[in-house]
């Protein structure tokens, strides 16, 4: 792959990620204004919409081969990655299940949930210790 293609790919991922991150923030703010609640409805909506969208786009890009690779990088890796990494987790797990890699799928679910929540807890403990 040429340095031009690498630079282009990095640029489209960055552009998509920036747009996705802004979209996540906007949806979160709009939902919080519309539905005042302690429950994080905005993140739930973003995660579910991101999972639906990555399922559709991931499969479309895989099956059709109609678009250049940089479109997948822009929309799936960049935009949806910026919108929610949960969509990537969902799609990867679905792909494992679809090819009957049930053990890998369950391990992926358990590892992401357990390690993710543990990492959040460790981060909270570290900051509380620093600030105390």
Steps between C-alpha positions, in 0.01 A plus 500: 500500500640838404557782746226695316247225572608473863467878545161501325376211714613670821332823390166335421501306829578822688228693315242229559602468864468873557153509346394190697625646829314825440189302409525297824530820702209662316273201544589478868423869555173486303378187677597637844300816425200302374506225766643622830600179678781341697498217244742566212241486222719691256783247520256210472345654188841569347619145575189335354493723191874449457456122522216505247700719265824300526305181436351648186814673370737221600294245315441728202871570460581131544243368255488762226856624452336800327683771692870566531669395826535858618119529523498211749780669691311831502160364602567183701843550656485880524140617543362200686823463697463862610128461561541186710759227533217286633386459140836345408474268798148402395596434140812302590296286739227448242758389241639248748151364568414488128791264432420287805794622707280496810780466751687793349182709495421427864861566596486830310181603682631395841840662446365831373239537773715370786827665402327821391314541829810397697709758312242770579510402869883504503499842334260633763712356782820650355348848472344480847839402641674785316247750627490383859 
